[in-house]
Amino acid sequence: MKPMSKTTTVGFLGGTGIEGKGLALRLARVGVPVSIGSRSRERAREVSRELNSQLGRELIGAAENREMIGASEIVILTIPFEQAPAAIDAYRDCFRPATILVDATVPVKFLSGQVRLIELPEGSSSESLAKRLPPGIPLVAAFKTIPAHVLADLRAALECDVFVCSDSAAAKTKIMELIRLVPDLRPVDVGGLEAAGTLERMSALAIGINRRYRINSARFRVVGL
Amino acid sequence: MKPMSKTTTVGFLGGTGIEGKGLALRLARVGVPVSIGSRSRERAREVSRELNSQLGRELIGAAENREMIGASEIVILTIPFEQAPAAIDAYRDCFRPATILVDATVPVKFLSGQVRLIELPEGSSSESLAKRLPPGIPLVAAFKTIPAHVLADLRAALECDVFVCSDSAAAKTKIMELIRLVPDLRPVDVGGLEAAGTLERMSALAIGINRRYRINSARFRVVGL
C-alpha cells in the first residue's frame, strides 16, 4: 500500500449531502485531490461547481459514482445509513484492488424527538458494511462523531478528534495520515473495527446533547492525549 | 428533594480504592462533607487519615459501610464492577429514603492485554444495578469516563466532562450540581439511564487509547458546548 500523500485521490460516495460536501471542502482546501460522486453526473457537477465557487478555486472534481469509485484510492461513504448496504452492493465491483472504504455512517433514527441507535446484529453499521465488501477492500470507520454542518462551515474551527478504527492496520494508518492533513483535526486510533459500535453510540450521544442543550455542534476531544 | 448544597453528605461505598479516594479528595477540597466507607471501620479510618494528611485538614470522615450509607444523602459506588451487585444486595436496607446512588462502575475485563466490555443483559452495569435497589432510591450514572489516577492526583487539572444520566430528573440535577462544585469538572446531561451503556463503552475506549498510546489519562471533553 502506497503511503498517504497529497496526490492520493479521495472520492465521495454520497458527496452531495452536507457531510460529504463538508469533508470534501476541508480536504480540497489543504490540497488533496477530491472527487464528488453521485448517481447523476449532472448532480455531481452541480455540487462540485458550488464547492469550487466557495473555495474560489477549481479544486473539486465530479463523476458518476462508478467512475468516481474506479478512479479513487480512498472512497468516503457519506450517504445516509439506510442507503449504505444497497449502495455497497450496487458498486462492489467498481473498487480497484486495495481501495480503502471509509465509513462515516451512523445508524440512528428519531422517535418522538429522541435519537435512537438502531441495533445491528453485527454490532455496528461499519461491521455490517465490511461484510458486504469484496475481499481485499479494507473498511475504516472514521468521522462518525463529527457534526456534518460543522464540517461544512469553513469558518468553524473543528478542534476535535476523529476516532479511527479498522481491522486493517495499513488502511487505518493511511486514513490517519489523511486526517492529519486537516490542521484542526486529530486522528485517534481506537483499535479494531469492533470499536465502531462505540463510535456510533457516541455519535447518538452527541446528537442527544445537541437536542438537550439546543446546540448543533457537539463533538469530542480526548483530554490527556 | 432538597437542592444540592455544601452540607449534603456524600459517602463512598468503596472509598478505599483509588477512584473513591480521588473523588473524595476533590469534593472535600471544595467543602463538601465526605465520608469514606469500608467493610472495616479501621480500614476506612486509615484511608481518611491518609487523605486528610494529603489535604492538610481534617475534612474527610470514616465509617463502616452500613453506618456511612445510613448517614449519607448521596452514596457514590466506586467499588470494582464485579463486587457491585453483591454490595447493593448486602446494603439495600441501609439506604435512607431518597438517598441517591451514584454508579461509577465500568464492566470491563482484560483479555491478553486488550480491554473488553462485559456485555450485560440489561445493557449496562448501571441499569443492572438500578434493578437491585429498593424502590425510591434513584440511581445516577456518572464519573464513568474519568481515569481514577487523574482524579487522585490533586496536582492534575481534570479539564474534562462528567457525563451524567438517570431516569430520575431530580436526582440527576442534584448530582450535576455536586459536580459543578469541582472547578475543573463540567457535568453534561446525556439523558436517561439507557445512555449508561454508551458511557461504559466510552470508558473501555479510553482504556484502549491509554494502552495504545502508552498514557494513562485519556478522558473526554465535548467541544461545541
Chai-1 contact restraints between the chains, C-beta under 6 A:
chainA,res_idxA,chainB,res_idxB,connection_type,confidence,min_distance_angstrom,max_distance_angstrom,comment,restraint_id
A,E159,B,V223,contact,1.0,0.0,6.0,A-B,restraint_1
A,C160,B,V223,contact,1.0,0.0,6.0,A-B,restraint_2
A,D189,B,R212,contact,1.0,0.0,6.0,A-B,restraint_3
A,V190,B,L205,contact,1.0,0.0,6.0,A-B,restraint_4
A,G191,B,G208,contact,1.0,0.0,6.0,A-B,restraint_5
A,T198,B,R201,contact,1.0,0.0,6.0,A-B,restraint_6
A,T198,B,L205,contact,1.0,0.0,6.0,A-B,restraint_7
A,R201,B,T198,contact,1.0,0.0,6.0,A-B,restraint_8
A,R201,B,R201,contact,1.0,0.0,6.0,A-B,restraint_9
A,L205,B,V190,contact,1.0,0.0,6.0,A-B,restraint_10
A,L205,B,T198,contact,1.0,0.0,6.0,A-B,restraint_11
A,G208,B,G191,contact,1.0,0.0,6.0,A-B,restraint_12
A,R212,B,D189,contact,1.0,0.0,6.0,A-B,restraint_13
A,S217,B,G224,contact,1.0,0.0,6.0,A-B,restraint_14
A,A218,B,V222,contact,1.0,0.0,6.0,A-B,restraint_15
A,A218,B,G224,contact,1.0,0.0,6.0,A-B,restraint_16
A,A218,B,L225,contact,1.0,0.0,6.0,A-B,restraint_17
A,R219,B,V223,contact,1.0,0.0,6.0,A-B,restraint_18
A,R219,B,G224,contact,1.0,0.0,6.0,A-B,restraint_19
A,F220,B,F220,contact,1.0,0.0,6.0,A-B,restraint_20
A,R221,B,R221,contact,1.0,0.0,6.0,A-B,restraint_21
A,R221,B,V223,contact,1.0,0.0,6.0,A-B,restraint_22
A,V222,B,A218,contact,1.0,0.0,6.0,A-B,restraint_23
A,V223,B,E159,contact,1.0,0.0,6.0,A-B,restraint_24
A,V223,B,C160,contact,1.0,0.0,6.0,A-B,restraint_25
A,V223,B,R219,contact,1.0,0.0,6.0,A-B,restraint_26
A,V223,B,R221,contact,1.0,0.0,6.0,A-B,restraint_27
A,G224,B,S217,contact,1.0,0.0,6.0,A-B,restraint_28
A,G224,B,A218,contact,1.0,0.0,6.0,A-B,restraint_29
A,G224,B,R219,contact,1.0,0.0,6.0,A-B,restraint_30
A,L225,B,A218,contact,1.0,0.0,6.0,A-B,restraint_31
